[in-house]
């Protein structure tokens, strides 16, 4: 069976340039799960 590359989970993270938002985005990206991550930085 072919492996799907389409993300099966999505998350929007605001404040991802530093602090809690940054660490949340990094943890999700490193989790080895198939996430679609949208970050908002300012």
Backbone as XML, in Angstrom:
<?xml version="1.0"?>
<chain id="A" units="angstrom">
  <residue number="1" name="UNK">
    <atom name="N" x="0.846" y="-1.170" z="0.000"/>
    <atom name="CA" x="0.000" y="0.000" z="0.000"/>
    <atom name="C" x="0.897" y="1.241" z="0.000"/>
  </residue>
  <residue number="2" name="UNK">
    <atom name="N" x="0.604" y="2.243" z="-0.855"/>
    <atom name="CA" x="1.429" y="3.448" z="-0.897"/>
    <atom name="C" x="1.300" y="4.270" z="0.384"/>
  </residue>
  <residue number="3" name="UNK">
    <atom name="N" x="2.374" y="4.920" z="0.745"/>
    <atom name="CA" x="2.381" y="5.782" z="1.920"/>
    <atom name="C" x="1.882" y="7.162" z="1.515"/>
  </residue>
  <residue number="4" name="UNK">
    <atom name="N" x="0.930" y="7.676" z="2.245"/>
    <atom name="CA" x="0.382" y="9.003" z="1.956"/>
    <atom name="C" x="1.314" y="10.077" z="2.490"/>
  </residue>
  <residue number="5" name="UNK">
    <atom name="N" x="1.568" y="11.100" z="1.682"/>
    <atom name="CA" x="2.378" y="12.223" z="2.148"/>
    <atom name="C" x="1.500" y="13.401" z="2.530"/>
  </residue>
  <residue number="6" name="UNK">
    <atom name="N" x="0.187" y="13.248" z="2.388"/>
    <atom name="CA" x="-0.735" y="14.311" z="2.749"/>
    <atom name="C" x="-0.859" y="14.368" z="4.267"/>
  </residue>
  <residue number="7" name="UNK">
    <atom name="N" x="-0.684" y="15.563" z="4.853"/>
    <atom name="CA" x="-0.818" y="15.668" z="6.313"/>
    <atom name="C" x="-2.200" y="15.258" z="6.781"/>
  </residue>
  <residue number="8" name="UNK">
    <atom name="N" x="-2.256" y="14.572" z="7.920"/>
    <atom name="CA" x="-3.540" y="14.162" z="8.457"/>
    <atom name="C" x="-3.938" y="14.999" z="9.671"/>
  </residue>
  <residue number="9" name="UNK">
    <atom name="N" x="-3.069" y="15.928" z="10.057"/>
    <atom name="CA" x="-3.363" y="16.826" z="11.180"/>
    <atom name="C" x="-2.893" y="18.224" z="10.795"/>
  </residue>
  <residue number="10" name="UNK">
    <atom name="N" x="-3.623" y="19.232" z="11.251"/>
    <atom name="CA" x="-3.250" y="20.619" z="10.979"/>
    <atom name="C" x="-3.252" y="21.407" z="12.278"/>
  </residue>
  <residue number="11" name="UNK">
    <atom name="N" x="-2.383" y="22.420" z="12.339"/>
    <atom name="CA" x="-2.321" y="23.289" z="13.509"/>
    <atom name="C" x="-1.909" y="24.679" z="13.045"/>
  </residue>
  <residue number="12" name="UNK">
    <atom name="N" x="-2.471" y="25.700" z="13.671"/>
    <atom name="CA" x="-2.073" y="27.081" z="13.443"/>
    <atom name="C" x="-1.469" y="27.581" z="14.745"/>
  </residue>
  <residue number="13" name="UNK">
    <atom name="N" x="-0.240" y="28.077" z="14.671"/>
    <atom name="CA" x="0.452" y="28.559" z="15.857"/>
    <atom name="C" x="0.776" y="30.033" z="15.654"/>
  </residue>
  <residue number="14" name="UNK">
    <atom name="N" x="0.308" y="30.877" z="16.574"/>
    <atom name="CA" x="0.642" y="32.295" z="16.517"/>
    <atom name="C" x="1.795" y="32.558" z="17.482"/>
  </residue>
  <residue number="15" name="UNK">
    <atom name="N" x="2.571" y="33.586" z="17.198"/>
    <atom name="CA" x="3.703" y="33.911" z="18.060"/>
    <atom name="C" x="4.811" y="32.889" z="17.964"/>
  </residue>
  <residue number="16" name="UNK">
    <atom name="N" x="5.013" y="32.326" z="16.780"/>
    <atom name="CA" x="5.973" y="31.234" z="16.628"/>
    <atom name="C" x="7.410" y="31.706" z="16.429"/>
  </residue>
  <residue number="17" name="UNK">
    <atom name="N" x="7.663" y="32.999" z="16.583"/>
    <atom name="CA" x="9.033" y="33.487" z="16.397"/>
    <atom name="C" x="9.879" y="33.336" z="17.660"/>
  </residue>
  <residue number="18" name="UNK">
    <atom name="N" x="9.225" y="33.177" z="18.822"/>
    <atom name="CA" x="9.992" y="32.975" z="20.055"/>
    <atom name="C" x="9.066" y="32.471" z="21.160"/>
  </residue>
  <residue number="19" name="UNK">
    <atom name="N" x="9.632" y="32.138" z="22.272"/>
    <atom name="CA" x="8.867" y="31.736" z="23.441"/>
    <atom name="C" x="8.058" y="30.465" z="23.249"/>
  </residue>
  <residue number="20" name="UNK">
    <atom name="N" x="6.876" y="30.457" z="23.856"/>
    <atom name="CA" x="6.022" y="29.268" z="23.856"/>
    <atom name="C" x="5.608" y="28.853" z="22.451"/>
  </residue>
  <residue number="21" name="UNK">
    <atom name="N" x="5.236" y="29.818" z="21.608"/>
    <atom name="CA" x="4.840" y="29.498" z="20.241"/>
    <atom name="C" x="5.953" y="28.816" z="19.472"/>
  </residue>
  <residue number="22" name="UNK">
    <atom name="N" x="7.169" y="29.322" z="19.614"/>
    <atom name="CA" x="8.333" y="28.732" z="18.938"/>
    <atom name="C" x="8.557" y="27.300" z="19.405"/>
  </residue>
  <residue number="23" name="UNK">
    <atom name="N" x="8.523" y="27.089" z="20.703"/>
    <atom name="CA" x="8.793" y="25.755" z="21.240"/>
    <atom name="C" x="7.681" y="24.764" z="20.883"/>
  </residue>
  <residue number="24" name="UNK">
    <atom name="N" x="6.453" y="25.234" z="20.830"/>
    <atom name="CA" x="5.349" y="24.361" z="20.394"/>
    <atom name="C" x="5.530" y="23.953" z="18.937"/>
  </residue>
  <residue number="25" name="UNK">
    <atom name="N" x="5.855" y="24.922" z="18.081"/>
    <atom name="CA" x="6.065" y="24.617" z="16.661"/>
    <atom name="C" x="7.218" y="23.636" z="16.484"/>
  </residue>
  <residue number="26" name="UNK">
    <atom name="N" x="8.308" y="23.850" z="17.200"/>
    <atom name="CA" x="9.468" y="22.960" z="17.104"/>
    <atom name="C" x="9.127" y="21.551" z="17.580"/>
  </residue>
  <residue number="27" name="UNK">
    <atom name="N" x="8.406" y="21.446" z="18.683"/>
    <atom name="CA" x="8.050" y="20.128" z="19.219"/>
    <atom name="C" x="7.141" y="19.367" z="18.261"/>
  </residue>
  <residue number="28" name="UNK">
    <atom name="N" x="6.184" y="20.060" z="17.671"/>
    <atom name="CA" x="5.282" y="19.399" z="16.723"/>
    <atom name="C" x="6.053" y="18.968" z="15.479"/>
  </residue>
  <residue number="29" name="UNK">
    <atom name="N" x="6.931" y="19.840" z="14.974"/>
    <atom name="CA" x="7.708" y="19.516" z="13.777"/>
    <atom name="C" x="8.627" y="18.316" z="14.007"/>
  </residue>
  <residue number="30" name="UNK">
    <atom name="N" x="9.146" y="18.177" z="15.216"/>
    <atom name="CA" x="10.065" y="17.079" z="15.538"/>
    <atom name="C" x="9.351" y="15.805" z="15.979"/>
  </residue>
  <residue number="31" name="UNK">
    <atom name="N" x="8.032" y="15.813" z="16.037"/>
    <atom name="CA" x="7.283" y="14.692" z="16.604"/>
    <atom name="C" x="7.187" y="13.470" z="15.686"/>
  </residue>
  <residue number="32" name="UNK">
    <atom name="N" x="7.702" y="13.563" z="14.459"/>
    <atom name="CA" x="7.652" y="12.460" z="13.499"/>
    <atom name="C" x="6.229" y="12.042" z="13.151"/>
  </residue>
  <residue number="33" name="UNK">
    <atom name="N" x="5.303" y="12.965" z="13.254"/>
    <atom name="CA" x="3.934" y="12.722" z="12.818"/>
    <atom name="C" x="3.683" y="13.593" z="11.596"/>
  </residue>
  <residue number="34" name="UNK">
    <atom name="N" x="2.659" y="13.293" z="10.882"/>
    <atom name="CA" x="2.378" y="13.957" z="9.615"/>
    <atom name="C" x="1.516" y="15.197" z="9.838"/>
  </residue>
  <residue number="35" name="UNK">
    <atom name="N" x="2.145" y="16.327" z="10.239"/>
    <atom name="CA" x="1.450" y="17.571" z="10.553"/>
    <atom name="C" x="1.596" y="18.580" z="9.424"/>
  </residue>
  <residue number="36" name="UNK">
    <atom name="N" x="0.577" y="19.386" z="9.231"/>
    <atom name="CA" x="0.628" y="20.587" z="8.398"/>
    <atom name="C" x="0.651" y="21.739" z="9.388"/>
  </residue>
  <residue number="37" name="UNK">
    <atom name="N" x="1.791" y="22.440" z="9.487"/>
    <atom name="CA" x="1.955" y="23.493" z="10.484"/>
    <atom name="C" x="1.921" y="24.846" z="9.806"/>
  </residue>
  <residue number="38" name="UNK">
    <atom name="N" x="1.015" y="25.703" z="10.263"/>
    <atom name="CA" x="0.944" y="27.087" z="9.791"/>
    <atom name="C" x="1.366" y="27.961" z="10.952"/>
  </residue>
  <residue number="39" name="UNK">
    <atom name="N" x="2.427" y="28.757" z="10.726"/>
    <atom name="CA" x="2.899" y="29.619" z="11.817"/>
    <atom name="C" x="2.696" y="31.076" z="11.447"/>
  </residue>
  <residue number="40" name="UNK">
    <atom name="N" x="2.433" y="31.876" z="12.456"/>
    <atom name="CA" x="2.295" y="33.313" z="12.290"/>
    <atom name="C" x="3.342" y="33.981" z="13.185"/>
  </residue>
  <residue number="41" name="UNK">
    <atom name="N" x="4.185" y="34.785" z="12.567"/>
    <atom name="CA" x="5.230" y="35.468" z="13.320"/>
    <atom name="C" x="5.088" y="36.966" z="13.116"/>
  </residue>
  <residue number="42" name="UNK">
    <atom name="N" x="5.629" y="37.707" z="14.043"/>
    <atom name="CA" x="5.595" y="39.161" z="13.887"/>
    <atom name="C" x="6.929" y="39.762" z="14.243"/>
  </residue>
</chain>
